[in-house]
C-alpha cells in the first residue's frame, strides 16, 4: 500500500504541468466530482499481475488498474471472476478497491496535492471508517458502471525540496504534510471489463 502511494505521488509529479504556486490553496469548496468513461464509451482497465505471474483462472486473484492525471485505482477480485463477468459475479468476487485522486489544477513541479484513504475499501455499498464508499451501479454489455464517493477533512500535500531535513521515510527530497479540507467527492466510473 505504501509503495502504491509513493508510486502515485511520483507519477503525479511527473504528470503535473502547472507553474503557479498555490500555497494558499483552500480545499473547502464545492463538491469534487468528475467522471471517467461513459456507458457508450467505456475506459479500458489494465490487467495487473505481479512480476513473473501468469494472470489466469489458476491464480488466486484478478486485479485491474487505471491511472490518469486525476485518478489512480487498483481493484482486486477473486479469481472466480475470470471468464464469468456478470454483475452478480463482480459483486460476489469483489475483494477491494484502492484509489488516489489528485488536484492537478493546484499542483506544479514542486508541490502536489492528493487524497487517498489509508485503507482500501473492502465492502461494497458501505461507507468505510474513513468516509469512502464504492458502489457498483450496473454491469451491462461489458461495461462496469460504478461510483467512488465520500467525504474527507484532510488531503496530503507533497513538496519536492533540496532541504536536507525533507524526507518521507527513506526518500530524501520529498516532504509531506496534511492539509485541512472539507471535500465531498463523487467519481463516476465506466470501465470496459473483460
C-alpha positions in Angstrom: 0.0 0.0 0.0 2.8 2.4 0.9 4.5 1.5 -2.4 1.3 2.3 -4.3 1.0 5.7 -2.5 4.7 6.6 -3.3 4.2 5.5 -6.9 1.1 7.7 -7.1 3.0 10.7 -5.8 5.9 10.2 -8.1 3.6 9.6 -11.1 1.6 12.7 -10.2 4.7 14.8 -10.0 5.7 13.6 -13.5 2.3 14.4 -14.9 1.8 17.8 -13.2 2.4 20.8 -15.5 1.1 24.0 -13.9 3.7 26.6 -12.9 1.6 28.5 -10.4 2.4 28.4 -6.7 -0.7 27.6 -4.7 0.5 27.5 -1.1 -2.7 29.4 0.0 -5.0 26.9 -1.7 -8.2 26.5 0.2 -9.7 23.0 -0.1 -13.0 23.9 1.4 -15.1 24.2 -1.7 -17.9 22.8 -3.8 -18.1 19.0 -4.2 -15.3 17.4 -6.1 -17.0 15.5 -8.9 -15.7 14.0 -12.2 -16.3 11.0 -14.5 -14.0 8.5 -16.2 -15.5 7.0 -19.3 -19.2 6.7 -20.1 -21.7 3.8 -20.7 -21.3 4.4 -24.5 -17.6 5.0 -24.4 -16.0 3.0 -21.6 -12.4 3.3 -20.5 -10.2 0.3 -20.5 -8.8 -1.2 -17.3 -5.3 -2.6 -17.4 -4.9 -6.2 -16.2 -2.4 -6.0 -13.3 -0.3 -9.0 -12.2 2.8 -9.5 -10.0 6.0 -9.8 -11.9 6.5 -13.4 -13.2 2.9 -14.5 -12.7 0.5 -15.6 -15.4 -2.8 -13.9 -14.7 -5.4 -16.6 -15.4 -8.1 -18.5 -13.6 -5.4 -20.5 -11.8 -4.0 -17.5 -9.9 -5.7 -16.7 -6.6 -6.9 -13.2 -7.6 -7.5 -10.9 -10.6 -6.6 -7.3 -10.4 -7.1 -4.3 -12.7 -5.7 -0.8 -12.6 -6.3 2.6 -14.1 -4.3 5.9 -14.0 -4.5 9.4 -15.4 -3.6 12.8 -14.1 -6.6 13.0 -11.7 -7.2 9.4 -10.6 -5.4 6.1 -9.9 -7.3 3.0 -8.9 -6.4 -0.6 -8.2 -9.4 -3.1 -8.0 -9.0 -6.7 -6.9 -11.3 -9.7 -7.4 -11.2 -13.4 -6.5 -10.0 -15.5 -9.5 -13.5 -16.9 -9.9 -14.4 -13.8 -11.9 -12.2 -14.9 -14.8 -14.5 -15.9 -17.8 -17.5 -15.2 -15.5 -18.3 -11.5 -15.9 -21.7 -10.5 -14.7 -23.0 -8.0 -12.1 -23.6 -10.9 -9.6 -20.1 -12.4 -10.2 -18.5 -8.9 -9.8 -20.3 -8.3 -6.5 -19.5 -11.8 -5.2 -15.8 -11.8 -6.2 -15.0 -8.2 -5.2 -12.0 -8.1 -2.8 -11.2 -4.4 -2.5 -10.5 -1.2 -4.3 -7.7 1.3 -3.5 -7.7 4.8 -5.1 -5.9 8.1 -5.1 -7.4 11.3 -6.6 -5.3 14.3 -7.3 -5.7 18.1 -7.8 -3.6 18.8 -10.9 -5.0 22.3 -11.2 -3.4 23.2 -7.9 0.0 21.5 -8.4 3.3 22.3 -10.1 6.8 20.8 -10.4 7.5 21.2 -6.6 4.1 20.9 -4.9 1.2 18.4 -5.4 -2.0 17.6 -3.6 -3.9 14.3 -3.4 -6.3 12.3 -1.3 -6.2 8.6 -0.7 -7.9 6.6 2.2 -5.4 4.9 4.4 -7.1 1.6 3.9 -8.7 0.1 0.8 -12.5 -0.2 0.6 -13.3 -3.8 1.2 -17.1 -3.8 1.3 -19.4 -2.7 -1.5 -22.1 -0.2 -0.8 -20.9 0.6 2.8 -19.2 3.7 3.9 -15.7 2.9 5.4 -14.5 4.3 8.7 -12.6 6.9 6.6 -15.9 8.0 4.9 -15.3 6.3 1.5 -17.8 4.2 -0.4 -17.6 2.1 -3.6 -20.9 1.3 -5.3 -21.4 -0.9 -8.3 -24.3 0.6 -10.3 -24.5 -1.9 -13.1 -22.7 -4.2 -15.4 -24.1 -4.4 -18.9 -22.6 -5.1 -22.3 -19.1 -5.5 -20.8 -19.3 -2.1 -19.1 -18.8 -1.8 -15.3 -20.5 1.4 -14.1 -19.6 2.3 -10.5 -19.1 5.2 -8.2 -16.5 6.1 -5.6 -17.9 8.7 -3.2 -17.3 10.0 0.3 -16.0 12.9 2.4 -12.6 13.9 3.7 -11.5 16.6 6.1 -7.8 16.4 5.0 -5.6 15.9 2.0 -1.9 15.4 1.5 0.5 18.0 0.3 3.8 16.7 -1.2 6.7 19.1 -1.5 9.9 18.5 -3.5 12.8 20.3 -1.8 16.6 20.4 -1.5 16.2 20.8 2.2 18.4 18.1 3.9 15.7 17.6 6.5 13.0 17.0 3.9 12.1 13.3 3.6 9.3 10.7 3.6 10.7 7.6 5.2 14.0 6.9 3.4 13.0 9.1 0.4 15.1 12.3 0.7 14.0 15.5 -1.1 10.3 14.8 -0.6 8.2 16.1 2.3 4.6 15.6 3.2 2.0 17.4 5.3 -1.7 17.1 5.9 -3.8 20.0 4.8 -7.2 20.7 6.3 -10.0 20.2 3.8 -13.8 19.9 3.6 -14.5 17.9 0.5 -17.4 15.8 -0.6 -16.3 13.8 -3.6 -18.0 11.6 -6.2 -16.2 9.9 -9.1 -18.3 8.1 -11.7 -16.5 5.2 -13.4 -17.5 3.4 -16.6 -14.8 0.7 -17.3 -14.7 -1.9 -20.0 -14.2 -5.2 -18.1 -13.1 -8.4 -19.8 
